[in-house]
Every structure is written in C-alpha cells, then in structure tokens.
C-alpha cells in the first residue's frame, strides 16, 4: 500500500486489486502522505506501507513528530524521499504561468531552491529509524532489499533519501559516465540512420535503457528520430515507387504504435527490458541465419499490413521494430533509395503516434 504526493508513477507499477495507491488531491496541502501512511500501518500492522514524497513534502510533514510516533507505536513504514533539492511544483507553476518571465529565465529560480539540503537521514535516525542516502541509481535495488529486511525482521521504520536529478543538487543520475555513453550512442545511431535510413534505435535504445530504463530510452529517442525521418521522407519521396504497399505498411505501423506505446506505459520495467533484449538477440540471430532470404514485392504486398502492425507494436513498446520491419523490407530487395523512402514513411507515422501517446502518459 503506497501513499504519495506527486511522487509516484503508477504506469511503472504492477497493481492488483483496490486500495493499493492513495493520492491527496491537488487542492490539498503538502505533508499528508506520511501521516496517512502511519494511520494505514496502525490499522494493518502486517501490511507493507510505503510513503513516497518529495523533499519539500517531507519538510511540510513535520517529520520529527512523525518519526517519533512511528517509533512510539512501532509502525514500520517505508518512507522514500525523491530529493531534488527544490520546490519543483513551485518552479513548474511559475514556468507555466510566466514562461518568458524573469524567474523562468534565471539560472536558479528564486524561492525554489532547498539548498543547502538538510540531512533527512539524521532526522529519522534520531527516532531510531534505519535511514540511508542513495546517491547512485544502481544502488537503489540493494537499498530497497535492506529496507524490506529491516521492516520484516526488525519491525523498524525505514527512510531512503534518493538524490534525483534536479536543479541545485549534486545528483549523479546524469553524470559524465552516462554522457560519455550517450554521445557515441546517438552519434553512431545517426551515422547508421543517414547511411541506410534505418537502424539507429538498434544501437541507441539498448545503451540508453541500460543507463536508465526502457521508457526513458524510447521517449529520449522518439523526439530526435522524428525530424530525421520527416527529412528522409521528403528528400526521397520521388523514389517511393511501391505504390500502396508503402502506405499500407506505414498505416498499420501507426496502429501498432498506438498499441505498443500503451503497453510501454503499463508494463513493468523488468518485462520491458526482457522484451527489448529478446528483440535484439532475435534480430541478430535472424540476420545471421537468413541473410539471403528473398521475398518478391508482389508477395510482400499481402503481408505488408500485418508486418507493419507487428513492427509498430514493437516500436511503441520497446523502441525497436527492426527485427520485423527492417528484416521484412530487406527481403524484398528494394533499391537503396526506395528502401529509405518506404522505411522513413513507416517511422514518421509511428513517431507521430509515439510522441502524442507518450506525452499523454507523462513519459
């Protein structure tokens, strides 16, 4: 059971049954989630109760009193703080209302920074809580395992202070190592895209997903992928000589992208990672075993809509459709410029859908 104040993304959770996640209304004040979690834990001592809050929300909670109550009544809740060192809700509201204002244009928006950041772990430890600061994303799984062990075996409250990307805090979610990996991933993906009209996600998506997760990788690559595909479609439009084949292939790819992107928003990150790795491995194996497979264009017309839909679904869910779409087009042995024209139409349609659906789900 989780209680949150703008700090939880349900699309990344596997939920079953009612009464799993509780949000306070936006018109309410900050500081609700932790007292609510304490009440829920008091009502059901055998249930895992989690409170997910931002650092500003944690301050509004009157944490000293909450931790003291958790200790006095032996309520082993798990408190997770997403600590970005700022009042992000205030910053977003100002930018939305006055996008061209002085506050929005300043390097550090006035009255939003929470630096110097308090040591929240020490506040919790004053009431004998188990508390940790988590500075690196790769350390989070083990920190959660320790937290669950303390809750289940020692029946003590736990606080995890997660340092996340934000303005004014030394986060290493986007450190130089990540940048060093991302730059060549986008560069070589772009080179491959420019030379063949396709294939860039095969390089970039797996690398980005290793550093972050599959939804982040798909969203990060969808935006730069769109203008390049539009440009290719326009530049090579005269070489689109397949008639309705390309339109049917691209149209059903669009429909598949709607289905796939919806799955991206709701499937668990571990399942998405498994799907992504399976797609890449299957693609490499198939290219190795069936490199000389030939399919006449007249025959391919019968399969174009089905293959386009499957490819669109894979593109939406994992950011990579090449094992189906590119392999299929390669078997037709189209001329190089015709291939680029057709595959660019396919990717333009999917990018339009992906951008819209991803934005609607807040990914």
Secondary structure as UniProt FT lines:
FT   STRAND          2..4
FT   HELIX           10..12
FT   STRAND          21..23
FT   TURN            26..27
FT   HELIX           33..43
FT   TURN            45..46
FT   STRAND          50..54
FT   HELIX           55..60
FT   TURN            61..62
FT   HELIX           63..72
FT   TURN            73..74
FT   STRAND          78..83
FT   HELIX           88..97
FT   TURN            99..100
FT   HELIX           102..105
FT   TURN            110..112
FT   HELIX           120..125
FT   TURN            126..128
FT   STRAND          130..134
FT   HELIX           137..139
FT   HELIX           140..149
FT   HELIX           150..154
FT   STRAND          158..163
FT   TURN            173..174
FT   HELIX           176..196
FT   HELIX           200..211
FT   HELIX           214..235
FT   HELIX           237..239
FT   HELIX           244..266
FT   HELIX           269..289
FT   TURN            291..292
FT   HELIX           297..318
FT   TURN            322..324
FT   HELIX           325..332
FT   HELIX           336..360
FT   TURN            361..362
//
